[in-house]
């Protein structure tokens, strides 16, 4: 992908890439902006455990899970093998991760507070090979690939490589390796069907209607199923949906006071506990206010 500067209506100039010289530069960029880029909490930089070093240890406060981030300038690595090694390391040493979190952040996180099934490994690099992309193209693998590039004029491009819609399950592969199979059983990558499988046709149809309306906002909106909800993400999380028995519960990712809601449909939940991103919540039982609700969600783009 090339970036261009529009100098006039008929003239453009290419913006040249300004490659990172050191892996540490990429690491500093992410760690200094971890909440903005990934909506994660920084726990520890250069976390050492059992003779292994984790570049960045982070925590996802939404899924209550630890996230391991590794930075690579070289393309000659097996991200799947390394990813499963780190997942195994964490699952076998849970107490060490809890201690590090509590000592660094001066808090009292308990082992039972963490959803270990939501653990994942993120690889950040200036580029990945086709083999690396293919090797991680499984719908239920807890490994993510993020590409980052730096350009002139202090421009940064960051892109998460998405799984293809036809991605298959990794379980047939891991079933031949007891260690990998154990990890795959403990780590749960949630899929959209996990939220719809036991729901009525009516509520699934309601969800599909709202989902398609949200996806029509922009071409790059991604569906991210989590344990308690389904998130819709563009450059950031836009909204979340929880499929209930007879309705869907929807959250708009805006802070209290930021939503323009003349009909006062949405409830401000900024002072009470809730699963979704943002401070506005709505229970929807039909499509009567679909267009208006979409105008509310669109404000979070």
Residue pairs with C-beta under 8 A, 6 or more apart in sequence:
1 157
2 14
2 15
3 14
3 15
3 151
3 155
3 157
4 12
4 13
4 14
4 15
5 12
5 13
5 14
5 15
6 12
7 13
15 151
15 152
15 153
15 155
16 151
16 152
17 149
17 150
17 151
17 152
18 150
18 151
18 152
19 126
19 150
20 26
20 73
20 126
20 148
20 150
22 73
23 71
23 72
23 73
26 71
26 73
26 124
26 125
26 126
26 148
27 45
27 55
27 56
27 71
29 148
29 156
30 37
30 38
30 56
30 69
30 71
30 124
30 148
31 42
31 45
31 56
34 40
34 41
34 42
34 56
34 58
35 41
35 42
37 158
38 58
38 67
38 122
39 60
39 62
39 236
39 237
39 277
40 58
40 59
40 60
40 67
41 58
41 59
41 60
41 61
41 105
42 56
42 58
43 57
43 58
43 59
43 66
43 100
43 101
43 104
43 105
44 54
44 56
44 57
44 100
44 104
45 55
45 56
45 57
46 53
46 54
46 55
47 53
47 54
47 56
47 57
47 100
48 54
49 89
49 93
49 96
49 97
50 89
50 93
52 85
52 86
52 89
54 68
54 69
54 70
54 86
55 69
55 70
55 71
56 68
56 69
56 70
56 71
57 66
57 67
57 68
57 69
57 97
57 100
58 66
58 67
58 68
58 69
59 65
59 66
59 67
59 101
60 66
60 67
60 118
62 226
62 277
63 115
63 118
63 226
63 227
64 113
64 114
64 115
64 118
65 114
65 115
65 116
65 117
65 118
65 119
65 120
66 90
66 97
66 101
66 114
66 119
67 119
67 120
67 121
67 122
68 86
68 87
68 90
68 119
68 120
68 121
68 122
69 121
69 122
69 123
69 124
70 82
70 86
70 121
70 122
70 123
70 124
71 123
71 124
71 125
72 123
72 124
72 125
73 125
73 126
75 125
75 127
75 128
75 129
75 132
77 132
78 132
78 135
79 123
79 128
79 132
79 135
79 136
79 143
79 145
80 135
80 136
80 141
80 143
82 121
82 123
83 121
83 123
83 136
83 141
83 142
83 143
84 179
84 180
84 183
86 121
87 119
87 120
87 121
87 142
87 183
87 187
88 179
88 183
90 97
90 116
90 119
91 116
91 119
91 183
91 186
91 187
94 111
94 114
94 116
95 111
97 114
98 109
98 110
98 111
98 114
101 107
101 109
102 108
102 109
115 227
116 186
116 187
117 186
117 187
117 188
117 227
118 187
118 188
118 226
118 227
119 142
119 187
120 142
120 143
120 144
120 187
120 189
121 142
121 143
121 144
122 143
122 144
122 145
122 146
123 143
123 144
123 145
123 146
124 146
124 147
124 148
125 145
125 146
125 147
125 148
126 147
126 148
126 149
127 147
127 149
128 145
128 147
128 161
132 145
133 145
133 161
136 143
136 144
136 145
136 161
136 163
137 163
137 164
137 167
138 163
138 167
138 168
138 169
138 170
139 163
139 167
139 168
139 169
139 189
139 191
140 169
140 170
140 171
140 184
140 189
140 191
141 170
141 189
142 187
142 189
144 160
144 161
145 160
145 161
146 158
146 159
146 160
146 161
147 157
147 158
147 159
147 160
147 161
148 156
148 157
148 158
148 159
149 156
149 157
150 156
150 157
151 157
160 222
162 222
170 184
171 184
173 180
174 180
174 181
174 183
174 184
175 181
188 227
190 225
190 226
190 227
191 225
192 223
192 225
192 230
194 225
195 225
195 230
195 243
196 204
196 207
196 243
199 207
199 243
199 245
200 245
200 246
202 246
203 243
203 244
203 245
203 246
203 247
203 248
204 243
206 247
206 248
206 284
206 285
206 286
206 287
207 241
207 243
207 248
209 287
209 290
210 241
210 248
210 250
210 284
210 287
210 290
210 293
211 223
211 230
211 232
211 241
213 290
213 294
214 221
214 232
214 238
214 239
214 294
214 297
215 221
215 223
215 232
217 234
217 238
217 297
217 298
217 301
218 234
218 301
220 234
221 232
221 233
221 234
221 238
222 232
222 233
222 234
223 230
223 231
223 232
224 230
224 231
224 232
224 233
224 237
225 231
228 242
228 275
229 240
229 241
229 242
229 251
229 275
229 276
230 240
230 241
230 242
230 243
231 237
231 239
231 240
231 277
232 238
232 239
232 240
232 241
234 301
236 253
237 253
237 277
237 278
238 252
238 253
238 297
238 300
238 301
239 250
239 251
239 252
239 253
239 276
239 277
239 278
239 297
239 300
240 250
240 251
240 253
240 275
240 276
240 277
240 278
241 248
241 249
241 250
241 251
242 248
242 249
242 250
242 275
242 276
244 283
246 285
247 283
247 284
247 285
248 283
248 284
249 276
249 281
249 282
249 283
249 284
250 276
250 281
250 282
250 283
250 284
250 293
250 297
251 269
251 274
251 275
251 276
251 277
251 278
251 280
251 281
251 282
252 259
252 266
252 278
252 280
252 282
252 296
252 297
252 299
252 300
253 276
253 277
253 278
253 300
254 278
254 279
254 280
254 299
254 300
255 270
255 278
255 279
256 268
256 270
256 279
256 280
258 299
259 266
259 280
259 296
259 299
260 296
260 299
261 280
261 296
263 289
263 292
265 282
265 289
265 292
265 293
265 296
266 280
266 281
266 282
266 296
267 280
267 281
267 282
268 279
268 280
269 279
269 280
269 281
270 279
274 281
278 300
280 296
282 293
282 296
284 293
